């Protein structure tokens, strides 16, 4: 993260407070949870032309839905993920995470591209990722949250991962 050149997208004010307590120079854009307006999307598009933009949302259902909308509208930004298992609170959010876990998450950024069909559904099925444990292992290697089959298939294509590369990761 470049000082004075990074903007982090978060869901709300408590997330902003947490991020700024670790990185005082960071600017944030708040989605206001599900209230992600076209104006906020347009702001993200404009800012991404001039600064590094990182989408860092809560590791829960609403966070994944908001992230999906942002990926669709602004595909050229970076994404940070935090494992919800690391958060030792009833509420699962960025604001509740430990500082060290936030710092680690922001060191492992992913940029998605438009899905390129780098792997077909048939080849994906051949990988035999039918158990949650197997999907979790590969998601852990990619430092992304656990996804269901359809979501993981889409993620592989957005990351331009092909069958051979995925097979190597499974074999490690």
HELIX and SHEET records of a PDB file:
HELIX    1   1 UNK A   13  UNK A   22  1                                  10    
HELIX    2   2 UNK A   38  UNK A   48  1                                  11    
HELIX    3   3 UNK A   61  UNK A   73  1                                  13    
HELIX    4   4 UNK A   84  UNK A   86  5                                   3    
HELIX    5   5 UNK A   94  UNK A   96  5                                   3    
HELIX    6   6 UNK A   99  UNK A  107  1                                   9    
HELIX    7   7 UNK A  121  UNK A  126  1                                   6    
HELIX    8   8 UNK A  132  UNK A  142  1                                  11    
HELIX    9   9 UNK A  149  UNK A  158  1                                  10    
HELIX   10  10 UNK A  163  UNK A  171  1                                   9    
SHEET    1   A 5 UNK A  27  UNK A  30  0                                        
SHEET    2   A 5 UNK A   6  UNK A  10  1                                        
SHEET    3   A 5 UNK A  52  UNK A  56  1                                        
SHEET    4   A 5 UNK A  78  UNK A  80  1                                        
SHEET    5   A 5 UNK A 110  UNK A 111 -1                                        
END                                                                             
